[in-house]
């Protein structure tokens, strides 16, 4: 049985660093993440579930992997 991979909206909190779930973000940004992608970030307190009004203002995710130097 495959897990449900639907994406949910989450808002980046002030406790977040420069990256959340591998994406460059700033506090207040809205991200679409699967439950699996959001799990550790939720536990760390760097994201929270978005309300219905916040979910409308989604920030498009950059699908490119971060470059390592």
C-alpha positions in Angstrom: 0.0 0.0 0.0 1.4 3.4 -0.9 1.3 6.3 1.5 -0.8 9.4 0.7 1.5 11.9 -0.9 -0.9 14.8 -1.0 0.7 18.1 -0.1 -0.5 20.4 2.7 0.2 24.1 3.3 2.5 25.1 6.1 3.8 28.6 7.2 7.4 29.2 8.1 7.8 30.5 11.7 10.3 33.0 13.1 12.3 30.1 14.6 13.3 28.8 11.1 16.7 29.1 9.7 17.5 30.0 6.1 16.3 26.6 4.8 13.3 24.5 5.6 12.8 21.1 4.0 15.7 21.9 1.7 14.2 25.1 0.5 15.4 28.7 1.0 12.7 30.5 3.0 12.0 33.4 5.2 9.5 33.7 8.1 5.9 34.0 6.9 6.5 32.0 3.6 4.0 29.3 2.8 5.2 25.9 1.7 3.4 22.9 0.2 4.9 19.8 1.8 3.9 16.2 2.2 3.4 14.9 5.8 6.7 13.1 5.4 8.5 16.3 4.4 6.9 18.3 7.2 7.3 15.8 10.1 10.7 16.9 11.4 10.2 20.5 10.6 6.9 20.5 12.6 8.6 18.8 15.6 11.4 21.4 15.5 8.8 24.2 15.5 10.0 25.9 12.3 6.7 25.5 10.5 3.1 25.3 11.5 -0.1 24.3 9.6 -1.5 27.1 7.5 -5.0 28.5 8.0 -7.4 28.5 5.1 -6.6 32.2 4.3 -2.8 31.6 4.5 -3.0 28.5 2.2 -4.1 30.7 -0.7 -0.8 32.7 -0.7 1.5 29.7 -1.5 5.1 30.4 -2.5 6.2 28.3 -5.4 8.8 25.8 -4.4 12.2 25.8 -6.2 12.5 22.2 -7.5 16.2 22.5 -8.1 18.4 20.9 -5.5 20.6 23.2 -3.5 24.1 23.6 -4.9 26.9 22.4 -2.7 30.2 24.3 -2.6 
